[in-house]
Amino acid sequence: MSDPKLPVTVAIPVRNEERGLAACLERLKRFEQVVVIDSNSTDRTCDIARAHGADVLQFHWNGRFPKKRNWFLRAHTPATPWVLFLDADELVDEAFCDELVATLPNTEHDGFWLTYDNWFMGRRLRHGTPNRKLALFRVGAGEYERIDEDRWSNLDMEIHEHPILAGSVGVVRTRIDHRDDRGLAHWKARHAEYAAWEARRALKLRADGNAPTVGRQATKYRVLDRRWLPAAYFLDGYVRRGGFLDGWPGLCHAWLKARYFAEIGRMLRRGV
């Protein structure tokens, strides 16, 4: 008799992800349901998803709230007790699934922080600033924070928005592989769009007299325009957290992330 499925719906927002989607989906056989939320892909993304047994939904964004993840939670509420949001270049393993088997049945938490091993310039970054996301939570316990943007960008998925949950949050220790192998040009272009979005969000928060409700986010948005932030971020990740131990890729990653925060600061100081 096969082991029971994990009572989790894995939701994967995508657009033109034929390059890595199959590897992601092949790791998800132990989950009760897998849903691929597409945005009008023009490649083989949807064919690959269906071939691996995933349900495929089409999302058409109007430039405003809700974006892809909140739309899924509202319009296609999972029937499982838990939902896990993965990107197409994120790979779970058996140890991750085993930890969920041991943790989820008896937990009092409403969500869990997940930690990711970034692959950058073809190498796993084992040091530096950790990459964490609150991407696993109980269905109905909350949703991603509402940000009433008006076509700030083409980002139709929640990237920097965080889930706001009713209860406590725990930590899953087993790490997830984040294998972004689309090259430096793609990385830079994507982060340029992220930077513009973050600057616009910070300006709106200040205009409205509001602040993010997630603790780390609140700290971040207080200091985004400080000129010392890029250097502080670089020194913390590259020196204090040992990013230098990852060699040349570690240096490049720390330097590019520092430049990312420098660009946000420049846009904020000039009002974008």
Short mmCIF file of the C-alpha atoms (twelve columns), coordinates in Angstrom:
data_MODEL
# 
_entry.id   MODEL 
# 
loop_
_atom_site.group_PDB 
_atom_site.id 
_atom_site.type_symbol 
_atom_site.label_atom_id 
_atom_site.label_alt_id 
_atom_site.label_comp_id 
_atom_site.label_asym_id 
_atom_site.label_seq_id 
_atom_site.Cartn_x 
_atom_site.Cartn_y 
_atom_site.Cartn_z 
_atom_site.pdbx_PDB_model_num 
ATOM 1   C CA . MET A 1   0.000   0.000  0.000   1 
ATOM 2   C CA . SER A 2   1.396   3.422  -0.952  1 
ATOM 3   C CA . ASP A 3   1.857   6.128  1.656   1 
ATOM 4   C CA . PRO A 4   -0.991  8.657  1.951   1 
ATOM 5   C CA . LYS A 5   -0.544  11.907 0.092   1 
ATOM 6   C CA . LEU A 6   0.538   15.008 1.945   1 
ATOM 7   C CA . PRO A 7   -2.603  17.119 2.634   1 
ATOM 8   C CA . VAL A 8   -1.115  20.042 0.732   1 
ATOM 9   C CA . THR A 9   -1.991  21.785 -2.523  1 
ATOM 10  C CA . VAL A 10  1.157   22.921 -4.299  1 
ATOM 11  C CA . ALA A 11  0.443   26.067 -6.334  1 
ATOM 12  C CA . ILE A 12  3.009   27.074 -8.965  1 
ATOM 13  C CA . PRO A 13  2.546   30.482 -10.646 1 
ATOM 14  C CA . VAL A 14  4.151   30.462 -14.103 1 
ATOM 15  C CA . ARG A 15  4.615   32.195 -17.413 1 
ATOM 16  C CA . ASN A 16  6.823   30.613 -20.102 1 
ATOM 17  C CA . GLU A 17  8.559   28.217 -17.719 1 
ATOM 18  C CA . GLU A 18  9.060   25.217 -20.020 1 
ATOM 19  C CA . ARG A 19  12.782  25.241 -19.251 1 
ATOM 20  C CA . GLY A 20  12.563  24.107 -15.642 1 
ATOM 21  C CA . LEU A 21  8.957   23.222 -14.865 1 
ATOM 22  C CA . ALA A 22  9.260   19.478 -15.461 1 
ATOM 23  C CA . ALA A 23  12.055  19.133 -12.880 1 
ATOM 24  C CA . CYS A 24  9.926   20.971 -10.325 1 
ATOM 25  C CA . LEU A 25  6.825   18.862 -10.985 1 
ATOM 26  C CA . GLU A 26  8.684   15.556 -10.862 1 
ATOM 27  C CA . ARG A 27  9.427   16.202 -7.168  1 
ATOM 28  C CA . LEU A 28  5.771   16.683 -6.185  1 
ATOM 29  C CA . LYS A 29  4.323   13.179 -6.415  1 
ATOM 30  C CA . ARG A 30  3.763   12.981 -2.653  1 
ATOM 31  C CA . PHE A 31  1.393   15.975 -2.563  1 
ATOM 32  C CA . GLU A 32  -2.386  15.641 -2.790  1 
ATOM 33  C CA . GLN A 33  -2.831  18.263 -5.500  1 
ATOM 34  C CA . VAL A 34  -0.596  20.295 -7.814  1 
ATOM 35  C CA . VAL A 35  -1.953  23.377 -9.573  1 
ATOM 36  C CA . VAL A 36  -0.082  25.408 -12.198 1 
ATOM 37  C CA . ILE A 37  -1.388  28.971 -12.459 1 
ATOM 38  C CA . ASP A 38  -0.449  30.262 -15.886 1 
ATOM 39  C CA . SER A 39  -0.439  33.741 -17.440 1 
ATOM 40  C CA . ASN A 40  -0.943  33.027 -21.137 1 
ATOM 41  C CA . SER A 41  2.330   31.231 -21.751 1 
ATOM 42  C CA . THR A 42  3.440   31.032 -25.375 1 
ATOM 43  C CA . ASP A 43  5.732   28.028 -24.922 1 
ATOM 44  C CA . ARG A 44  5.071   24.426 -23.805 1 
ATOM 45  C CA . THR A 45  4.493   25.298 -20.139 1 
ATOM 46  C CA . CYS A 46  0.861   24.168 -20.014 1 
ATOM 47  C CA . ASP A 47  1.519   20.970 -21.983 1 
ATOM 48  C CA . ILE A 48  4.322   20.033 -19.583 1 
ATOM 49  C CA . ALA A 49  2.108   20.749 -16.562 1 
ATOM 50  C CA . ARG A 50  -0.731  18.562 -17.837 1 
ATOM 51  C CA . ALA A 51  1.678   15.775 -18.814 1 
ATOM 52  C CA . HIS A 52  2.802   15.640 -15.168 1 
ATOM 53  C CA . GLY A 53  -0.766  15.456 -13.869 1 
ATOM 54  C CA . ALA A 54  -1.065  19.055 -12.683 1 
ATOM 55  C CA . ASP A 55  -4.262  21.060 -12.956 1 
ATOM 56  C CA . VAL A 56  -3.817  24.196 -15.087 1 
ATOM 57  C CA . LEU A 57  -5.582  27.509 -14.435 1 
ATOM 58  C CA . GLN A 58  -5.352  30.655 -16.560 1 
ATOM 59  C CA . PHE A 59  -4.988  34.019 -14.836 1 
ATOM 60  C CA . HIS A 60  -5.665  37.280 -16.676 1 
ATOM 61  C CA . TRP A 61  -4.393  40.295 -14.754 1 
ATOM 62  C CA . ASN A 62  -5.974  43.752 -15.005 1 
ATOM 63  C CA . GLY A 63  -3.025  45.543 -13.373 1 
ATOM 64  C CA . ARG A 64  -4.642  45.812 -9.955  1 
ATOM 65  C CA . PHE A 65  -5.462  43.753 -6.867  1 
ATOM 66  C CA . PRO A 66  -5.615  40.770 -6.669  1 
ATOM 67  C CA . LYS A 67  -2.526  39.322 -8.251  1 
ATOM 68  C CA . LYS A 68  -1.995  35.680 -9.094  1 
ATOM 69  C CA . ARG A 69  -1.564  34.074 -5.681  1 
ATOM 70  C CA . ASN A 70  -4.413  35.913 -3.937  1 
ATOM 71  C CA . TRP A 71  -6.621  35.317 -6.975  1 
ATOM 72  C CA . PHE A 72  -5.976  31.600 -6.660  1 
ATOM 73  C CA . LEU A 73  -6.715  31.586 -2.926  1 
ATOM 74  C CA . ARG A 74  -9.960  33.493 -3.482  1 
ATOM 75  C CA . ALA A 75  -11.277 32.080 -6.747  1 
ATOM 76  C CA . HIS A 76  -9.971  28.496 -6.474  1 
ATOM 77  C CA . THR A 77  -9.672  27.879 -2.737  1 
ATOM 78  C CA . PRO A 78  -7.775  24.602 -2.223  1 
ATOM 79  C CA . ALA A 79  -9.689  21.683 -0.748  1 
ATOM 80  C CA . THR A 80  -6.628  20.575 1.246   1 
ATOM 81  C CA . PRO A 81  -5.816  21.940 4.724   1 
ATOM 82  C CA . TRP A 82  -2.511  23.426 3.530   1 
ATOM 83  C CA . VAL A 83  -1.199  25.322 0.509   1 
ATOM 84  C CA . LEU A 84  2.439   25.543 -0.583  1 
ATOM 85  C CA . PHE A 85  3.467   28.161 -3.140  1 
ATOM 86  C CA . LEU A 86  6.481   27.182 -5.242  1 
ATOM 87  C CA . ASP A 87  8.158   28.838 -8.200  1 
ATOM 88  C CA . ALA A 88  8.932   26.725 -11.254 1 
ATOM 89  C CA . ASP A 89  12.666  26.839 -10.501 1 
ATOM 90  C CA . GLU A 90  12.277  25.642 -6.894  1 
ATOM 91  C CA . LEU A 91  12.870  21.951 -6.158  1 
ATOM 92  C CA . VAL A 92  11.806  20.070 -3.031  1 
ATOM 93  C CA . ASP A 93  13.298  16.717 -2.053  1 
ATOM 94  C CA . GLU A 94  12.283  13.641 -0.071  1 
ATOM 95  C CA . ALA A 95  13.712  15.050 3.155   1 
ATOM 96  C CA . PHE A 96  11.507  18.137 2.799   1 
ATOM 97  C CA . CYS A 97  8.423   15.956 2.291   1 
ATOM 98  C CA . ASP A 98  9.402   13.760 5.249   1 
ATOM 99  C CA . GLU A 99  9.634   16.831 7.480   1 
ATOM 100 C CA . LEU A 100 6.149   17.909 6.429   1 
ATOM 101 C CA . VAL A 101 4.821   14.411 7.204   1 
ATOM 102 C CA . ALA A 102 6.275   14.686 10.716  1 
ATOM 103 C CA . THR A 103 5.280   18.321 11.294  1 
ATOM 104 C CA . LEU A 104 1.907   19.174 9.779   1 
ATOM 105 C CA . PRO A 105 -0.487  16.719 11.530  1 
ATOM 106 C CA . ASN A 106 0.139   18.014 15.053  1 
ATOM 107 C CA . THR A 107 1.291   21.590 14.567  1 
ATOM 108 C CA . GLU A 108 -0.436  24.581 16.135  1 
ATOM 109 C CA . HIS A 109 1.152   26.963 13.638  1 
ATOM 110 C CA . ASP A 110 -0.785  28.559 10.796  1 
ATOM 111 C CA . GLY A 111 2.237   28.874 8.534   1 
ATOM 112 C CA . PHE A 112 5.906   28.094 8.067   1 
ATOM 113 C CA . TRP A 113 8.983   29.962 6.925   1 
ATOM 114 C CA . LEU A 114 10.891  28.069 4.252   1 
ATOM 115 C CA . THR A 115 14.593  28.482 3.507   1 
ATOM 116 C CA . TYR A 116 16.098  28.229 0.011   1 
ATOM 117 C CA . ASP A 117 19.530  27.395 -1.346  1 
ATOM 118 C CA . ASN A 118 20.162  29.826 -4.192  1 
ATOM 119 C CA . TRP A 119 22.073  28.685 -7.249  1 
ATOM 120 C CA . PHE A 120 23.893  31.593 -8.857  1 
ATOM 121 C CA . MET A 121 26.323  31.532 -11.788 1 
ATOM 122 C CA . GLY A 122 26.098  27.742 -11.748 1 
ATOM 123 C CA . ARG A 123 27.021  27.321 -8.086  1 
ATOM 124 C CA . ARG A 124 25.049  26.690 -4.909  1 
ATOM 125 C CA . LEU A 125 25.466  29.626 -2.533  1 
ATOM 126 C CA . ARG A 126 25.892  28.085 0.909   1 
ATOM 127 C CA . HIS A 127 26.566  31.326 2.761   1 
ATOM 128 C CA . GLY A 128 25.538  34.968 2.723   1 
ATOM 129 C CA . THR A 129 22.137  36.489 3.443   1 
ATOM 130 C CA . PRO A 130 19.578  33.670 3.768   1 
ATOM 131 C CA . ASN A 131 16.687  33.475 1.331   1 
ATOM 132 C CA . ARG A 132 13.480  32.839 3.295   1 
ATOM 133 C CA . LYS A 133 9.809   32.985 2.356   1 
ATOM 134 C CA . LEU A 134 6.569   32.384 4.215   1 
ATOM 135 C CA . ALA A 135 5.216   30.115 1.487   1 
ATOM 136 C CA . LEU A 136 3.448   27.283 3.340   1 
ATOM 137 C CA . PHE A 137 0.295   28.025 5.340   1 
ATOM 138 C CA . ARG A 138 -3.137  26.792 6.297   1 
ATOM 139 C CA . VAL A 139 -5.881  27.409 3.784   1 
ATOM 140 C CA . GLY A 140 -8.143  30.106 5.206   1 
ATOM 141 C CA . ALA A 141 -5.601  31.394 7.734   1 
ATOM 142 C CA . GLY A 142 -4.846  34.483 5.642   1 
ATOM 143 C CA . GLU A 143 -3.635  35.728 2.296   1 
ATOM 144 C CA . TYR A 144 -0.926  37.895 0.798   1 
ATOM 145 C CA . GLU A 145 -1.004  41.498 1.948   1 
ATOM 146 C CA . ARG A 146 -3.180  43.804 -0.092  1 
ATOM 147 C CA . ILE A 147 -1.357  46.508 -2.037  1 
ATOM 148 C CA . ASP A 148 -3.605  48.665 -4.204  1 
ATOM 149 C CA . GLU A 149 -1.188  49.375 -7.023  1 
ATOM 150 C CA . ASP A 150 -2.318  50.703 -10.371 1 
ATOM 151 C CA . ARG A 151 -0.286  49.062 -13.145 1 
ATOM 152 C CA . TRP A 152 3.066   49.843 -11.526 1 
ATOM 153 C CA . SER A 153 4.725   47.104 -13.541 1 
ATOM 154 C CA . ASN A 154 4.127   43.841 -15.395 1 
ATOM 155 C CA . LEU A 155 4.558   41.852 -12.179 1 
ATOM 156 C CA . ASP A 156 1.288   39.933 -12.077 1 
ATOM 157 C CA . MET A 157 2.400   37.760 -9.155  1 
ATOM 158 C CA . GLU A 158 3.084   38.660 -5.537  1 
ATOM 159 C CA . ILE A 159 6.880   38.941 -5.309  1 
ATOM 160 C CA . HIS A 160 7.509   41.164 -2.293  1 
ATOM 161 C CA . GLU A 161 4.052   40.901 -0.758  1 
ATOM 162 C CA . HIS A 162 3.985   38.630 2.283   1 
ATOM 163 C CA . PRO A 163 1.187   36.458 3.694   1 
ATOM 164 C CA . ILE A 164 -0.636  37.958 6.669   1 
ATOM 165 C CA . LEU A 165 -1.736  35.052 8.858   1 
ATOM 166 C CA . ALA A 166 -4.040  34.834 11.839  1 
ATOM 167 C CA . GLY A 167 -1.875  32.595 13.997  1 
ATOM 168 C CA . SER A 168 1.704   31.711 14.812  1 
ATOM 169 C CA . VAL A 169 4.415   30.821 12.310  1 
ATOM 170 C CA . GLY A 170 7.016   28.060 12.541  1 
ATOM 171 C CA . VAL A 171 10.049  27.037 10.498  1 
ATOM 172 C CA . VAL A 172 10.655  24.110 8.159   1 
ATOM 173 C CA . ARG A 173 14.350  23.257 8.475   1 
ATOM 174 C CA . THR A 174 14.893  21.275 5.271   1 
ATOM 175 C CA . ARG A 175 16.001  23.621 2.531   1 
ATOM 176 C CA . ILE A 176 14.555  23.981 -0.966  1 
ATOM 177 C CA . ASP A 177 16.789  24.273 -4.031  1 
ATOM 178 C CA . HIS A 178 16.244  27.517 -5.967  1 
ATOM 179 C CA . ARG A 179 17.878  26.789 -9.335  1 
ATOM 180 C CA . ASP A 180 17.645  30.008 -11.315 1 
ATOM 181 C CA . ASP A 181 19.917  29.232 -14.266 1 
ATOM 182 C CA . ARG A 182 18.732  31.825 -16.789 1 
ATOM 183 C CA . GLY A 183 21.902  33.900 -16.598 1 
ATOM 184 C CA . LEU A 184 23.017  37.284 -15.310 1 
ATOM 185 C CA . ALA A 185 21.192  39.326 -17.948 1 
ATOM 186 C CA . HIS A 186 17.865  37.807 -16.913 1 
ATOM 187 C CA . TRP A 187 18.685  38.278 -13.218 1 
ATOM 188 C CA . LYS A 188 19.522  41.960 -13.721 1 
ATOM 189 C CA . ALA A 189 16.436  42.664 -15.835 1 
ATOM 190 C CA . ARG A 190 14.154  40.987 -13.308 1 
ATOM 191 C CA . HIS A 191 15.658  42.855 -10.365 1 
ATOM 192 C CA . ALA A 192 15.435  46.183 -12.193 1 
ATOM 193 C CA . GLU A 193 11.680  45.623 -12.384 1 
ATOM 194 C CA . TYR A 194 11.568  44.542 -8.746  1 
ATOM 195 C CA . ALA A 195 13.450  47.688 -7.718  1 
ATOM 196 C CA . ALA A 196 11.017  49.981 -9.524  1 
ATOM 197 C CA . TRP A 197 8.075   48.196 -7.891  1 
ATOM 198 C CA . GLU A 198 9.599   48.450 -4.405  1 
ATOM 199 C CA . ALA A 199 10.313  52.159 -4.834  1 
ATOM 200 C CA . ARG A 200 6.733   52.842 -5.921  1 
ATOM 201 C CA . ARG A 201 5.404   50.854 -3.013  1 
ATOM 202 C CA . ALA A 202 7.571   52.739 -0.514  1 
ATOM 203 C CA . LEU A 203 6.393   56.090 -1.896  1 
ATOM 204 C CA . LYS A 204 2.744   55.022 -1.671  1 
ATOM 205 C CA . LEU A 205 3.194   53.839 1.904   1 
ATOM 206 C CA . ARG A 206 4.648   57.198 2.868   1 
ATOM 207 C CA . ALA A 207 1.939   59.137 1.053   1 
ATOM 208 C CA . ASP A 208 -0.759  57.092 2.815   1 
ATOM 209 C CA . GLY A 209 0.955   57.285 6.199   1 
ATOM 210 C CA . ASN A 210 1.077   53.488 6.398   1 
ATOM 211 C CA . ALA A 211 3.742   50.867 7.044   1 
ATOM 212 C CA . PRO A 212 4.030   47.165 6.188   1 
ATOM 213 C CA . THR A 213 2.484   44.904 8.788   1 
ATOM 214 C CA . VAL A 214 5.214   42.232 8.630   1 
ATOM 215 C CA . GLY A 215 8.052   42.914 11.072  1 
ATOM 216 C CA . ARG A 216 11.054  42.542 8.775   1 
ATOM 217 C CA . GLN A 217 9.238   44.448 6.039   1 
ATOM 218 C CA . ALA A 218 8.542   47.333 8.414   1 
ATOM 219 C CA . THR A 219 12.262  47.642 9.181   1 
ATOM 220 C CA . LYS A 220 13.219  47.381 5.518   1 
ATOM 221 C CA . TYR A 221 10.887  50.122 4.332   1 
ATOM 222 C CA . ARG A 222 12.062  52.519 7.023   1 
ATOM 223 C CA . VAL A 223 15.613  52.455 5.658   1 
ATOM 224 C CA . LEU A 224 15.221  51.875 1.898   1 
ATOM 225 C CA . ASP A 225 16.356  55.373 0.977   1 
ATOM 226 C CA . ARG A 226 19.290  55.567 3.416   1 
ATOM 227 C CA . ARG A 227 22.570  55.952 1.553   1 
ATOM 228 C CA . TRP A 228 24.341  53.557 3.898   1 
ATOM 229 C CA . LEU A 229 21.952  50.646 3.233   1 
ATOM 230 C CA . PRO A 230 23.712  49.104 0.171   1 
ATOM 231 C CA . ALA A 231 27.096  49.029 1.919   1 
ATOM 232 C CA . ALA A 232 25.544  47.671 5.121   1 
ATOM 233 C CA . TYR A 233 23.735  44.938 3.178   1 
ATOM 234 C CA . PHE A 234 26.937  43.968 1.358   1 
ATOM 235 C CA . LEU A 235 29.036  43.825 4.524   1 
ATOM 236 C CA . ASP A 236 26.413  41.848 6.414   1 
ATOM 237 C CA . GLY A 237 25.985  39.213 3.713   1 
ATOM 238 C CA . TYR A 238 29.464  39.013 2.271   1 
ATOM 239 C CA . VAL A 239 31.528  39.449 5.449   1 
ATOM 240 C CA . ARG A 240 29.448  38.721 8.566   1 
ATOM 241 C CA . ARG A 241 27.428  35.869 7.031   1 
ATOM 242 C CA . GLY A 242 30.371  34.405 5.127   1 
ATOM 243 C CA . GLY A 243 29.353  35.111 1.542   1 
ATOM 244 C CA . PHE A 244 33.044  35.322 0.665   1 
ATOM 245 C CA . LEU A 245 33.251  31.557 1.220   1 
ATOM 246 C CA . ASP A 246 31.217  31.079 -1.975  1 
ATOM 247 C CA . GLY A 247 34.030  32.490 -4.085  1 
ATOM 248 C CA . TRP A 248 33.452  34.602 -7.175  1 
ATOM 249 C CA . PRO A 249 29.684  33.825 -7.408  1 
ATOM 250 C CA . GLY A 250 29.296  34.857 -3.768  1 
ATOM 251 C CA . LEU A 251 31.011  38.187 -4.409  1 
ATOM 252 C CA . CYS A 252 28.951  38.873 -7.531  1 
ATOM 253 C CA . HIS A 253 25.691  38.018 -5.805  1 
ATOM 254 C CA . ALA A 254 26.411  40.225 -2.791  1 
ATOM 255 C CA . TRP A 255 27.553  43.104 -5.019  1 
ATOM 256 C CA . LEU A 256 24.513  42.899 -7.302  1 
ATOM 257 C CA . LYS A 257 22.107  42.786 -4.357  1 
ATOM 258 C CA . ALA A 258 23.815  45.856 -2.889  1 
ATOM 259 C CA . ARG A 259 23.390  47.617 -6.246  1 
ATOM 260 C CA . TYR A 260 19.735  46.588 -6.214  1 
ATOM 261 C CA . PHE A 261 19.171  48.440 -2.934  1 
ATOM 262 C CA . ALA A 262 21.216  51.378 -4.203  1 
ATOM 263 C CA . GLU A 263 18.900  51.670 -7.210  1 
ATOM 264 C CA . ILE A 264 15.801  51.594 -5.011  1 
ATOM 265 C CA . GLY A 265 17.305  54.363 -2.898  1 
ATOM 266 C CA . ARG A 266 18.072  56.506 -5.946  1 
ATOM 267 C CA . MET A 267 14.521  56.116 -7.247  1 
ATOM 268 C CA . LEU A 268 13.052  57.014 -3.878  1 
ATOM 269 C CA . ARG A 269 15.162  60.128 -3.526  1 
ATOM 270 C CA . ARG A 270 14.053  61.368 -6.946  1 
ATOM 271 C CA . GLY A 271 10.440  60.235 -6.491  1 
ATOM 272 C CA . VAL A 272 10.819  57.423 -9.089  1 
# 
